[in-house]
Amino acid sequence: MLSTIGIPGLILILIIALVIFGPSKLPEIGRAFGRTLTEFKTAAKDLTKDDEEGKDKAVKGSTADLSAAAIQEDTLKRVN
């Protein structure tokens, strides 16, 4: 989507923003946008990390369940 704008389009958007907000407000708007983007990236990384940890715990849990079942089966075989 942004690849179709091109350099002239970006310059036009910057000029319009400069006229609307003025030179003193543009740095503040840029900082706010940067902070928002950083927070979004951090939240997305946390979500993917939590998802991966959940998958790892599920795999470990199922392995532990299989091990416990094998031990019980082995114990039953020894008793009989």
N, C-alpha and C positions, 0 to 999 in steps of 0.2 A: 504494500500500500504506500509506504513512504518512498519507495523507489520511483514511483511515477510522479512525485512532486518535483524533483530536480532542484538544482541550485537556484534558478530564478524564482521558483515558487517559495523556497525557504527564505530567500532575501525579502520577498514581498510580505511573507508572514511576519518576519522580524520588523519590518518597517511599520506595518499595521499595529503590531504590539507596542512598538515604541511610541507611536502617536496616541494610542488609547491609554496606555498606562504611564507613560513618561519615563525618562531616563533614571529617575530615582527608585522607581518601583520594580523595574525589570530584574535587578540583581536579587531582590527579595523573593520575587516569584520564581526565579531560577533555583534559588536555594531550597525553597519549599518543595518544588517539583523534584529536586534531587533527593531530599530527605524522604519524600513519599515513595520514590522509586526504590531507594535503599531499604526502607521498611518492608515493601512488598517483596523484594528479593529475599530478605531474611525470613519472612514468614513462609514463603514458598519452600525455601531450603529446610526449615523446621518441619513443615508438613511432610516433605519427602523423606526426611530423616526419621520421623516418627513412624511413617509407613514401613520403611525398611526395618526398623527395630521391631515392629510388630510382626513382620514376616519372619525375622530371625527367631523371635521368641516362640512363634507357632511351630517352627521347624524343630527347635530344641525341645519344646514340650512334647511334640509327637514322638521324637526320638526317645525321650525319657519314658514316655508311656510304653513304648515298645520294649524298652529295656526292662521295665518293671514287670510287664507281662511275661517276658522270657524268663525272668528270675522266678516268678510264681509257677510257671509251667515246669521249669527245671526242678523246683522244690517238690511239686506234686509227683513228678516222676520218681524222685528219690524216696519219697514216703511210700509209694505203692510198690 
